[in-house]
Amino acid sequence: MTAGRAAIDALSALGEQPDGAIDLAGAALLLAWAGRPEIPIAPYTRHVENLVSAVRDYAGRDETLERHHEALAQVIARQFGYAGTTLVFDSLDGADLMRVIDRRSGLPVALGILYIDVARKLGWAACGIEFPGRFLVRLEARGERLIIDPFERGVAVDPAGLRRRLKDIAGDDAELKPGYFEALSARDVLLRLQSNIRVRLAA
């Protein structure tokens, strides 16, 4: 079996899984691998495992929201160097998780997938949200919630910051709505990743 066929078969099997069982980073890597089957996928899956291990070690046994956020941001953004740059918005590579791992930079949704996936593999509550424009991630622990921006090195975004982001996208009359903070399913996140590729191919 060729690598390309293996990637397609793995994606087909993944598509039959319940949404909560989907390995988000694994699925994004399969999507990237399907487009470049000549590149071995194993080093990239090991890299994600290394991220999980490093965040686990940093967090220790502290299960507070503050510690979860600190561990994710310190390890993914500062230790491993993941951050957004405006250059990725004009490139297909920003939505290719293999390239994102190589370059430590990508589109907000690609970086967000790493944050969400690492958190979930540690048993933490994390999801993308329906916020317009910029892809943001919601963390939860012990009844508390926090919105973070993976594109900005995992910085926490307060209500004033969310309002500014919204007005930058939708105009000065736009206001925050409860629906903007609803959780995205894993499939929704992957579709958002792929839609970035479709838009750039059509441009």
Residue frames relative to the residue before (quaternion, step in Angstrom):
aa qw qx qy qz dx dy dz
M 1.0000 0.0000 0.0000 0.0000 0.00 0.00 0.00
T 0.4192 -0.7065 0.5113 0.2524 3.58 -0.91 0.91
A 0.6357 -0.5302 0.3934 0.4001 3.56 -1.25 0.42
G 0.6384 0.5361 -0.3329 0.4407 3.57 1.01 -0.79
R 0.6558 0.4946 -0.3067 0.4808 3.57 0.99 -0.83
A 0.6283 0.5384 -0.3310 0.4537 3.57 1.03 -0.80
A 0.6477 0.5173 -0.3189 0.4596 3.60 0.99 -0.83
I 0.6667 0.5003 -0.2993 0.4643 3.58 0.92 -0.90
D 0.6547 0.5043 -0.3151 0.4665 3.59 0.95 -0.85
A 0.6503 0.5130 -0.3172 0.4618 3.59 0.99 -0.82
L 0.6471 0.5050 -0.3171 0.4751 3.59 1.03 -0.75
S 0.6298 0.5303 -0.3341 0.4588 3.58 1.02 -0.74
A 0.6596 0.4981 -0.3020 0.4750 3.57 0.97 -0.85
L 0.6364 0.5335 -0.3184 0.4571 3.55 1.03 -0.82
G 0.6439 0.5537 -0.3175 0.4220 3.57 1.02 -0.80
E 0.6652 0.4964 -0.2960 0.4728 3.57 1.21 -0.42
Q 0.5542 0.6237 -0.3885 0.3910 3.59 1.26 -0.15
P 0.5691 -0.5426 0.4676 0.4038 3.60 -1.20 0.39
D 0.6370 -0.5712 0.3514 0.3802 3.55 -1.05 0.74
G 0.6842 0.5109 -0.2934 0.4298 3.57 0.91 -0.86
A 0.6702 0.4982 -0.2943 0.4649 3.57 1.24 -0.36
I 0.5037 0.6743 -0.4190 0.3406 3.59 1.26 -0.17
D 0.3336 -0.6994 0.6032 0.1888 3.54 -0.96 1.01
L 0.3337 -0.8114 0.4395 0.1926 3.56 -0.08 1.31
A 0.6987 0.4335 -0.2783 0.4964 3.60 0.78 -0.95
G 0.6199 0.5478 -0.3415 0.4460 3.57 1.03 -0.75
A 0.6596 0.4983 -0.3031 0.4741 3.57 0.98 -0.85
A 0.6554 0.5038 -0.3144 0.4667 3.59 0.95 -0.86
L 0.6416 0.5043 -0.3270 0.4766 3.59 1.04 -0.68
L 0.6273 0.5234 -0.3403 0.4657 3.60 1.02 -0.71
L 0.6287 0.5275 -0.3341 0.4635 3.58 1.01 -0.77
A 0.6619 0.4875 -0.2995 0.4843 3.57 1.00 -0.81
W 0.6608 0.5231 -0.2973 0.4486 3.57 0.97 -0.91
A 0.6106 0.5612 -0.3494 0.4360 3.58 1.03 -0.74
G 0.6943 0.4589 -0.2683 0.4852 3.57 1.12 -0.65
R 0.7844 0.1517 -0.0858 0.5953 3.59 1.22 -0.46
P 0.0243 -0.8673 0.4971 0.0084 3.60 0.66 1.12
E 0.5653 0.6051 -0.3912 0.4015 3.60 1.21 -0.26
I 0.6404 0.5009 -0.3190 0.4871 3.61 1.27 -0.32
P 0.4347 -0.6988 0.4910 0.2858 3.66 -0.70 0.96
I 0.3689 -0.7529 0.5072 0.1995 3.56 -0.89 0.93
A 0.5339 0.6889 -0.3916 0.2948 3.59 1.12 -0.65
P 0.6572 0.5036 -0.3526 0.4360 3.68 0.82 -0.77
Y 0.6541 0.5177 -0.3154 0.4524 3.58 1.07 -0.66
T 0.6444 0.4892 -0.3302 0.4862 3.58 1.01 -0.71
R 0.6246 0.5193 -0.3399 0.4740 3.60 1.08 -0.67
H 0.6161 0.5451 -0.3513 0.4470 3.58 1.02 -0.72
V 0.6446 0.5010 -0.3258 0.4769 3.59 0.93 -0.83
E 0.6268 0.5265 -0.3308 0.4696 3.59 1.00 -0.79
N 0.6428 0.5183 -0.3206 0.4641 3.59 1.01 -0.77
L 0.6123 0.5347 -0.3439 0.4700 3.58 1.05 -0.73
V 0.6526 0.5163 -0.3111 0.4591 3.57 0.89 -0.95
S 0.6743 0.5026 -0.2962 0.4527 3.58 0.86 -0.96
A 0.6761 0.4976 -0.2974 0.4548 3.58 0.93 -0.89
V 0.6513 0.4918 -0.3194 0.4816 3.60 1.00 -0.78
R 0.6171 0.5409 -0.3415 0.4582 3.59 1.01 -0.75
D 0.6723 0.4965 -0.2974 0.4615 3.57 0.88 -0.93
Y 0.6580 0.5152 -0.3118 0.4520 3.58 0.97 -0.85
A 0.7077 0.4771 -0.2719 0.4446 3.57 0.85 -0.95
G 0.2090 -0.7895 0.5466 0.1851 3.57 1.04 -0.71
R 0.7419 -0.3823 0.2917 0.4672 3.56 -0.97 -0.83
D 0.4447 0.6873 -0.4546 0.3510 3.57 1.28 0.19
E 0.1341 -0.8353 0.5322 0.0324 3.59 -0.44 1.21
T 0.4022 0.7148 -0.4873 0.2999 3.60 1.14 0.40
L 0.6210 -0.5449 0.4139 0.3823 3.55 -1.22 0.50
E 0.6277 0.5530 -0.3338 0.4343 3.57 0.96 -0.85
R 0.6903 0.4734 -0.2824 0.4686 3.57 0.94 -0.89
H 0.6129 0.5389 -0.3541 0.4566 3.60 1.00 -0.74
H 0.6673 0.4962 -0.2978 0.4688 3.56 0.90 -0.95
E 0.6587 0.5154 -0.3117 0.4509 3.57 0.85 -0.94
A 0.6661 0.5104 -0.3077 0.4484 3.59 0.90 -0.91
L 0.6645 0.5032 -0.3075 0.4590 3.59 0.89 -0.90
A 0.7093 0.4611 -0.2694 0.4601 3.57 0.80 -1.00
Q 0.6746 0.5027 -0.3091 0.4435 3.58 0.87 -0.88
V 0.7160 0.4383 -0.2630 0.4755 3.58 0.92 -0.85
I 0.7415 0.4248 -0.2547 0.4526 3.60 0.62 -1.10
A 0.7636 0.3808 -0.2098 0.4774 3.58 0.77 -1.00
R 0.7948 0.3479 -0.1806 0.4633 3.58 0.72 -1.00
Q 0.7105 0.4308 -0.2777 0.4821 3.58 0.81 -0.89
F 0.7868 0.3040 -0.1541 0.5145 3.60 0.86 -0.96
G 0.4915 -0.7437 0.3696 0.2620 3.58 1.27 -0.03
Y 0.3838 0.7304 -0.4910 0.2795 3.61 1.15 0.42
A 0.2237 0.7504 -0.5969 0.1749 3.56 -0.91 0.99
G 0.4775 -0.6661 0.4911 0.2953 3.54 -1.22 0.44
T 0.0521 -0.7461 0.6598 0.0723 3.52 -1.30 0.48
T 0.5896 -0.6018 0.4025 0.3581 3.58 -1.09 0.65
L 0.5395 0.6443 -0.3996 0.3661 3.61 1.16 -0.44
V 0.6390 0.5639 -0.3423 0.3956 3.60 1.04 -0.71
F 0.5812 0.6203 -0.3856 0.3588 3.61 1.10 -0.48
D 0.7063 0.4259 -0.2625 0.5007 3.60 1.20 -0.34
S 0.6885 0.4865 -0.2543 0.4740 3.58 1.28 0.02
L 0.5004 -0.6362 0.5029 0.3031 3.55 -1.11 0.75
D 0.5902 0.6165 -0.3618 0.3750 3.58 1.11 -0.65
G 0.5901 0.6089 -0.3664 0.3832 3.58 1.14 -0.52
A 0.7142 0.3934 -0.2424 0.5257 3.59 1.27 -0.35
D 0.5689 0.5545 -0.3722 0.4800 3.59 1.33 0.10
L 0.3430 -0.7933 0.4559 0.2126 3.59 -0.21 1.24
M 0.5834 0.5560 -0.3868 0.4482 3.60 1.10 -0.48
R 0.6734 0.4728 -0.2860 0.4911 3.58 0.96 -0.89
V 0.6116 0.5534 -0.3451 0.4479 3.57 1.04 -0.75
I 0.6605 0.4896 -0.3036 0.4814 3.58 0.96 -0.83
D 0.6263 0.5396 -0.3356 0.4516 3.59 0.99 -0.79
R 0.8016 0.3380 -0.1306 0.4755 3.54 0.85 -1.07
R 0.3380 -0.7628 0.4753 0.2791 3.57 1.32 -0.28
S 0.7021 0.3597 -0.2777 0.5482 3.57 1.12 0.65
G 0.1663 0.7867 -0.5811 0.1256 3.56 -1.11 0.66
L 0.7181 -0.3921 0.3329 0.4688 3.51 -1.33 -0.19
P 0.6746 -0.5094 0.3368 0.4146 3.61 -1.14 0.48
V 0.6769 0.4910 -0.3151 0.4488 3.60 0.90 -0.84
A 0.6369 0.5214 -0.3371 0.4570 3.61 1.01 -0.71
L 0.6606 0.4749 -0.3013 0.4973 3.58 0.96 -0.83
G 0.6293 0.5481 -0.3278 0.4428 3.56 1.03 -0.79
I 0.6003 0.5649 -0.3573 0.4392 3.57 1.05 -0.72
L 0.6460 0.5130 -0.3307 0.4584 3.59 0.96 -0.76
Y 0.6565 0.5039 -0.3165 0.4637 3.59 0.91 -0.87
I 0.6804 0.4886 -0.2949 0.4598 3.58 0.84 -0.98
D 0.6867 0.5055 -0.2958 0.4307 3.56 0.82 -1.00
V 0.6505 0.5063 -0.3191 0.4676 3.57 0.91 -0.90
A 0.6562 0.5139 -0.3156 0.4536 3.58 0.88 -0.92
R 0.6908 0.4867 -0.2907 0.4487 3.59 0.83 -0.94
K 0.6448 0.5180 -0.3292 0.4556 3.58 1.01 -0.72
L 0.6717 0.4422 -0.2930 0.5172 3.57 1.27 -0.29
G 0.5622 -0.6279 0.3732 0.3879 3.57 1.28 0.12
W 0.4951 0.6503 -0.4279 0.3859 3.58 1.27 0.33
A 0.4748 -0.6640 0.4999 0.2894 3.57 -1.18 0.56
A 0.2166 0.7572 -0.5875 0.1860 3.57 -0.67 1.12
C 0.0939 0.7893 -0.6015 0.0805 3.56 -1.09 0.72
G 0.4821 -0.5818 0.5477 0.3592 3.52 -1.33 0.22
I 0.2500 -0.7736 0.5619 0.1527 3.56 -1.18 0.47
E 0.6340 -0.5899 0.3871 0.3165 3.54 -1.34 0.44
F 0.2945 0.7845 -0.5055 0.2057 3.60 1.18 0.34
P 0.4959 -0.6772 0.4483 0.3075 3.63 -0.86 0.89
G 0.8221 0.2658 -0.1862 0.4678 3.54 -1.17 0.63
R 0.8488 0.1060 -0.0297 0.5171 3.56 -0.47 -1.24
F 0.3942 -0.7073 0.5381 0.2340 3.57 -0.91 0.97
L 0.0431 -0.8008 0.5966 -0.0307 3.55 -0.75 1.13
V 0.3119 -0.7534 0.5594 0.1486 3.54 -1.26 0.56
R 0.2238 -0.7621 0.5944 0.1259 3.56 -1.04 0.84
L 0.1482 -0.7611 0.6278 0.0683 3.54 -0.94 0.99
E 0.0639 -0.7910 0.6076 0.0337 3.57 -1.14 0.66
A 0.1738 0.7598 -0.6188 0.0986 3.54 -1.14 0.67
R 0.8652 -0.0004 -0.0265 0.5008 3.54 -0.96 0.94
G 0.7414 -0.4425 0.2230 0.4526 3.55 0.92 0.93
E 0.6316 0.4996 -0.3367 0.4879 3.59 1.28 0.09
R 0.1732 -0.7807 0.5934 0.0915 3.54 -1.20 0.61
L 0.0397 -0.7784 0.6266 0.0038 3.53 -1.22 0.63
I 0.2471 -0.7443 0.6023 0.1494 3.57 -1.03 0.82
I 0.0436 -0.8048 0.5919 0.0040 3.58 -0.84 0.96
D 0.3290 -0.7313 0.5716 0.1739 3.54 -1.28 0.54
P 0.2952 -0.7911 0.5075 0.1718 3.63 -0.21 1.22
F 0.6115 0.5694 -0.3454 0.4272 3.57 1.13 -0.64
E 0.7290 0.3533 -0.1960 0.5526 3.56 1.22 -0.61
R 0.6667 -0.5501 0.2856 0.4139 3.56 0.91 1.02
G 0.6790 -0.5380 0.2905 0.4065 3.57 1.04 0.77
V 0.3052 0.7729 -0.5092 0.2242 3.58 1.18 0.39
A 0.4642 -0.6465 0.5269 0.2983 3.57 -1.14 0.68
V 0.2107 -0.7807 0.5803 0.0964 3.56 -1.01 0.88
D 0.2565 -0.7781 0.5563 0.1385 3.59 -0.59 1.13
P 0.7302 -0.4303 0.2779 0.4521 3.63 -1.23 0.18
A 0.6355 0.5216 -0.3406 0.4562 3.60 0.98 -0.73
G 0.6616 0.5014 -0.3002 0.4698 3.56 1.00 -0.80
L 0.6271 0.5223 -0.3292 0.4749 3.57 1.06 -0.74
R 0.6469 0.5190 -0.3184 0.4591 3.56 0.97 -0.84
R 0.6427 0.5168 -0.3258 0.4624 3.59 0.97 -0.80
R 0.6482 0.5196 -0.3179 0.4569 3.57 0.94 -0.88
L 0.6584 0.5156 -0.3058 0.4551 3.55 0.96 -0.88
K 0.6870 0.4824 -0.2919 0.4584 3.59 0.85 -0.92
D 0.6001 0.5563 -0.3585 0.4493 3.58 1.10 -0.61
I 0.7159 0.4391 -0.2367 0.4886 3.56 1.10 -0.76
A 0.8318 0.2745 -0.0787 0.4760 3.55 0.75 -1.14
G 0.6354 -0.5450 0.3394 0.4290 3.60 1.20 -0.03
D 0.6899 -0.5300 0.3239 0.3717 3.53 -1.27 0.47
D 0.6673 0.5134 -0.3086 0.4427 3.61 1.12 -0.52
A 0.5247 0.6552 -0.4097 0.3571 3.60 1.22 -0.26
E 0.0850 -0.7858 0.6119 0.0309 3.55 -1.09 0.78
L 0.6042 -0.5725 0.4174 0.3647 3.54 -1.19 0.57
K 0.1112 -0.7808 0.6132 0.0446 3.55 -1.11 0.80
P 0.6224 -0.5651 0.3779 0.3878 3.62 -1.05 0.63
G 0.6361 0.5693 -0.3311 0.4022 3.58 1.02 -0.78
Y 0.5853 0.5979 -0.3686 0.4051 3.57 1.17 -0.48
F 0.7246 0.4281 -0.2331 0.4873 3.59 1.22 -0.39
E 0.3977 0.7076 -0.4772 0.3367 3.56 1.31 0.30
A 0.5323 -0.6521 0.4435 0.3079 3.56 -1.10 0.73
L 0.3350 -0.6909 0.6045 0.2118 3.52 -1.19 0.70
S 0.4524 -0.6521 0.5273 0.3033 3.58 -1.07 0.68
A 0.6563 -0.4864 0.3805 0.4336 3.57 -1.26 0.25
R 0.6434 0.5173 -0.3249 0.4613 3.59 0.98 -0.79
D 0.6236 0.5372 -0.3368 0.4573 3.59 1.01 -0.78
V 0.6506 0.5146 -0.3144 0.4616 3.59 0.96 -0.87
L 0.6757 0.4865 -0.2951 0.4687 3.59 0.92 -0.89
L 0.6303 0.5152 -0.3323 0.4763 3.59 1.04 -0.71
R 0.6300 0.5219 -0.3326 0.4692 3.58 1.03 -0.75
L 0.6204 0.5330 -0.3338 0.4686 3.57 1.05 -0.76
Q 0.7111 0.4617 -0.2596 0.4624 3.57 0.85 -0.99
S 0.6114 0.5576 -0.3606 0.4303 3.58 1.07 -0.63
N 0.5844 0.5657 -0.3685 0.4502 3.58 1.15 -0.54
I 0.6402 0.5042 -0.3191 0.4839 3.58 1.05 -0.74
R 0.6503 0.5281 -0.3136 0.4470 3.59 0.90 -0.92
V 0.6614 0.5066 -0.3109 0.4575 3.58 0.89 -0.91
R 0.6950 0.4722 -0.2892 0.4586 3.59 0.90 -0.84
L 0.6300 0.5168 -0.3388 0.4704 3.58 1.09 -0.58
A 0.6846 0.4921 -0.2780 0.4602 3.56 1.10 -0.71
A 0.5685 0.6337 -0.3762 0.3657 3.58 1.22 -0.46
